Structure formats: C-alpha cells, structure tokens
Amino acid sequence: MYRDDGIVKNLQKRVAHLEGVNQKIRSSLETVHSLQSFMGEINIEHDLATICKQGINRILQLIEFRVAGFFLFTEELIDLETKYVYPQILREEAEKEIELQIKKGTFAWAVQQNTPVIVPALKHGKDGEVLFHTISTDRKVLGMFLGQLATKRDRIYQETLDLLSIAMLNISLGLENAMLYQEVKAYSRVLEKQVEERTSQLRKAKEQAEASDRLKSEFLANMSHEIRTPMNSIIGFSDMLSETHLDKQQDEFLGSIRVSAHSLLGLIHDILDISKIEAGKLDVEKMGFDLKKIIQEVTSITNAKVIEKGLELKFYPDSRIDYELIGDPGRLRQVLVNLVGNAVKFTDKGKISIIYTVEDEGETHLQIQFVVEDEGIGIPEDKQDMIFFAFSQVDGSAIRRYGGTGLGLTISNQLVKLMGGERIFLKSSPGKGSTFFFSLNFPKGSRLDEKKEERPAFARPETGKFYKILLVEDNPLNIKLASKLLTRRGHTVVVAENGELAVERVKRGNFDVILMDVQMPVMDGLTATREIRKWEVGCQRATRVPIIAMTASAMKGDKERCFEAGMNGYITKPIKIKEVGRLIEEVICQSKGMD
C-alpha cells in the first residue's frame, strides 16, 4: 500500500498542534475557574501584603517569573512602596529594576498602557526581559506589578497575557477593597477617639457643672441659714416687743422694722425658689384642697395693703367647683399672692378682681382659668415679655418708685408650668390696667360638704398643757428668744448649746419634746438625733421622745434628711410661736398614740 510520508508527517504535526491548543484551552479554563475562587478569597482579605502574596501565587500559575513583586503608590501618589516580592531574597534586585525603569521613563509609559508590557531588563543586561502591568481599577491607579521573565517572550501566548490582565483586575479590586476597609477602619478609630475625647470633655463639663451646682447650693444653703438665724431674732423680738406698751412713734418704728424684716425674708424665699427652679429641684405636691379657702387666704394675706391704699379687692368664684382639687395648694397660693400683690403695688386707685372659672369639666378633672385684673398703671406692649425674665421690671423708675426685685413673675410663671399649665398670659395697656391669667388642670377629689369643716392635722390647737422642753440651739439670741417665747406659755425649758450636750441631757433627764437645731458646733442636730434614737433602742425605752427640727436650713432635701435621722417634725426659722405650739401638741400626741 502506498503511503506518502510527507502527508503523514503533516497530519502528525496538525494533531500535535491541536492537542497543544486543547491543552492550552483546558489550562485556560482551569485558570479562569481558579481566578473566580481567588476573587472570592481576596474580597474577604483586608491585609494588602497578604493579597499581594496570594496574587503572585496565582500569577506564577500563568507565567514563570524569576522574580516578581507588587509596588503600590503611597497616599500622596509621589512614591512607591514595596508591598511584596517573591522570592524575598531578590527584593533589592526588584526594587533596583523599578528604580532604573523609572529613571528611563519606561515606568511612566507602562502605567498609562493598562496592559501587559514587556521591555528589556536594565539590571541584567540585554538578555533579560521584564513584564510590567498596572494595578488599577476604573477609579484609580494603585501601583505596578513587575516580573522578570524566566522564559522567552515568544513562548508566552496572548491568551495567557489576557488571563494575566484578568488576574490583575481581580487583584486590583481586592487591594482597593482592602484600602477602603483600612480607610474606614482608620476613620472609625479617629471617630472613636473623637467621641471618646468629646465624651471625656462632656463628662468633665458635667462634673464641673455639678460641682458648680453643688457649690451654688451650698452657698445658698449657708447664706439662707446665716440670714435666717438673725432674722429669727429680729422678727421674734419684734413680735414680742409689739405685745408691750409702746407709744405711737415707737409703734410706728417697730412696724417699719417688721415690714422690712418680712420683706427681706420674702426676698430670701424668692432667691431660693429661683435657684431651685433653675436647678430643676423644685417639686410640686399632690394633695386635696378647697379652692375657695385658698382664695380667702390670698385675700387675707394681701388685704392689709389693699386697705392701706384705699383699694377694693373682690373675688368672683365659679359655683360649679364643688369638688376638692388635687394639686399643690401652697404653690397655687404663692402664684396668686404674687399676682394680687403686684396688682396692689401698681394700682393707686380703683378695683382689683380675682376671678376663677371652669373652662372644661370631665368625669375626673376640672380645668380652671385664674384671672387677676387691676386698674393700675398698665404695661406697654413692647415691655410685656421682659417682665417674665428674672430681675426685670418695665423700667428703672418702677424699681425706684414701687420697689421689688423682679423675681416674683418669673417664679410664678415657672410654678404655673411646673403645675402643668402652659404659662401666665398678659393683656395690658398703659393707663388702663393689666390682666394676668393662666389655666390649670386638676384631678377631682371628694365632693365638698360646706356644712362640715375638717380641721387639718397641722392646725391642732394648743391644749394649754405645760411641757418640759429641751432646747438644742447654739445661737445666744435664738436661745434667749425661744426660751422667752416658750416660758411665757408656761413651758419649762432646758438648754443644750450643741448636739453632744443634748445627748447627755436626754440620758440624764426626761423631756416631753426636743426642739433641735441642725447646724451646730461639736455635734450637729442630725447626728445628735441618731445618737438619741440609738440610745433609746439600747435601753429599750417604751416611748421615744419627740424631736422637732427647728432650723434655718430650708433647702430642698433638708426636711427629708431630718426625718431620715429620726425626727418627728420640722419647722424653719424665723419661727412663729403659734405654729411651734401646734407642732409640739401634734408630735406629743402622735408619740402617745392619741388622735
């Protein structure tokens, strides 16, 4: 059989070529599959050097390099940083090659190609060749890959170079993701540090504000105590003096002293109230009260000045209010007394009216509007807002003519808000008088029975009984005043000048009641009370001696601290002997289990 050897050889070559192509296709498919898994791996990696190391491992599966490395731009894009070189022992050689290529300008040219670029090596002479490939995404150029070929250029297929570009794109995306992650992480650290610093600043500011608030409270408490202590003597001795025989001029002088003393006491109360409001430490109570009685008390308090100025004071009740109201009668009285007091102050002739009407009624509540009208000097419209600011009046001449600190309306407005109202509103015109009004919502209490008048617990009358009283007080004038007031009512008074002496007196003798000052040298009243209660428990006394705090400490929390120490009653200086007498009766009856 005839056989053409030339044809056979050609067929064999063709078969070998096809097998080579087939092998190359299979290898390319495997590489593509490998690149897909590689992309998943580097997307979760955040370390740049690790990504570069993994990238070179993949690239070496495509092309054999004698040395290969990744070089990334610094943040300023003016320098290159060697991120990873394989093998590590040839790091300096790779860096030198990059340096030479940069000086020649090849590097800059290769950066702009964004495709594999093969050029002669400069460090190893004409025989060596290096491959450059930019590391970039569609957003930025990150750096350059350099590899010194370990094989001839003509043995590298174009398909292999295409796969290399795909691998480089994957590596570039992985590097960009890692860089973004590091930027976010670095920014997060900066933010965390800023937040930490800001938190520290706020904490320090809060501590400073709290310290300042404590100092302010301590200052106000001390000033209140120091002013109330002599005021107790001034008012007390003035009251005692008024019960003696005085001529007309002496009585007039004494009246001026008493008015001035009570004005100063009112100023102290206003300053304490405004400081409590500013610090958010003023509380309102919830208790049942008869609104008509509150209005009667307001008219009683302000009536003397009304008569003195020849004015007419009337109040107009709403007959529909036949329930007790649940709220703070003391604060409501304070607001109304202030509004009526201002009306009296700024009215020279005419009428002042107190009006309260039901605005809305439900099954469980009453909304009541309170109105105080006067026919006084009035207030210009452009000055009406400022009168609700602390220490403000319409003008300086008003202060000189009418007096006052400008605190009353500020406090009253804040009290209305604390009691659930919106604010105090004003309608006024110069020369035509003023109308102040506000609304409050009250829960209903029990229905009022006009025929039945229940005496409140604090109004227990004095029984005329005489008691042995231990007076614990360090101020000589207050000792003299309290002793005289009590002995004039038939009581026996024993004095202890500090808490330590009080404890000794209690252990040696029996007393019906103790009047205890709080701030004293040697031992304060709270400590003394605790020592007395401790001694009573130790000796198993059947009853405890009642202790009443009689103190110039009138800040928020003072009353609670007294009761926590074991006291039974609390009254602030300046004292009123009738209130002291009723409180003595009350605590003694309570200690004996009497109604």
Disulfide bonds with the S-S distance in Angstrom:
none
